[in-house]
Each structure stands twice: as structure tokens, then as C-alpha cells.
Amino acid sequence: KERSRLKDEL
Amino acid sequence: MNIFRFLGDMSHILSFVILLLKITQGKSAAGISLRTQELYMIVFCSRYLDLFWNFSSLYNSFLKVVFIACSSAIVYIIRFKSPQKDTWNPELDNFPIQYLIGPCAVAGLLINQDWTPFEMIWAFSIYLEAVAILPQLFLLQKQGEVENLTSHYVAALGAYRGLYLMNWVYRYFTEDDYLQRIVWFAGTVQTGLYIDFFYHYYQSKRGGLSRPVKLP
């Protein structure tokens, strides 16, 4: 599953 | 965080520094596409809406504010401030950005990660960033020769996403559930658009960093 929750990149 | 992503962010910051220096010290926006700067402002303002609820690190939040502030300042200076605003040529810098914004908005609606409003806007910003450099590249093609600082600006901007590509490869092989097909695809397209420029930039800078870049 795409780790969309945690957007840890700019 | 890994070295590729850190260097990518530094290269992105460098591109802002070069451009801000050029338009404030050089007092001229000649050769710079206001259209591209407007697209970047849209990209950052739409992507970083999560500034208010997605706190992943101080580093991220700080740079999100910096990128929104810098891109807005650049657009303001080129559009409204004298003497820079008189150096912008609307006849030359006339790329129809609605043909970029429209399809990216549709793509963001159709292809995103979670079907929530933010995810659609976020995907839109990722797709738009991939093509945002086009007005700038078209302007450089029209002018044929690229002013020195402008060439370093475009090179730093291209290097930033190129380094991000390496960061994604690194993360894919070192993290177990890392999957970001949207940014991988868009980032590849974005970096691909610079390849022609990088070729001419490398050819011209081999004889010395301050030689102008000639585009065919």
C-alpha cells in the first residue's frame, strides 16, 4: 500500500 | 533522510539563492520565465497545504515555508517590483500554462493515492512540478544563448530532482514498504526534460564555469 499517510519528503 | 535527498534539497535551495541573487542584485529578470515561477508557486502552495497537519520533521516544515516564501517573493518581484517588472517580456515568455495546469489537474483527480481532496491536490502538485520548467526551457530556446547565472539556476533545479531520483532508488532498496509510484513517475519525467539542457550546459562549462550556454 502506498505510504501516502506519512508524506515525509518535500 | 539520506545523502541523495539532502543534496537534492540543498540543490533546490541553491537554485532559489541563485535566482533571488540574480533578480535582486542584477535588477533584471531577463531570461527568466515568470510563467515557470508562477507554476512553482502553485506547486508549493498546493503541495504544502499539509503544513498545518502533517508534521513529519522541523526540517521539512521549515523548508516548506522557505519554498512557499521564496517562490512567492520571486513572482512578486518579477511581476510588480521596479525595475525588474520592466525587464520581463510577455511576448517572449508566453507559454500557455493553462495547457499544463489543466491536464495536471485532471490527472490529479484521476490518479492519486487516497481519493481525498488533499491527495488529489497533492498529486496535482507533483504532476505540475514535473512540467513547470517547460516555459523556462522554451524561453531559453527562443533566446538561443543562456546567461551564465540563469544556466546555473536551471542546472541546480534539474540536479535537485535528479538527486531525488537517486533518493527514491536508495529508499526502495533499503526500506521494506516504500512505494511512491506517483512521484517516481513524475520525477523521472521532470528530470528527463532537463537532459538536453544538461548536455549543452556540460559542453559549454567544460571550458570554464562562466561561459554562456548555447542552445541550438
Interface residues (C-beta under 8 A of the other chain):
Chain A: K1 E2 R3 S4 L6 K7 D8 E9 L10
Chain B: R5 D9 H12 D50 N54 S56 S57 N60 L63 K64 F67 Q113 D114 E119 W122 Y164 N167 D177 Y178 L179 Q180 R181 I182 V183
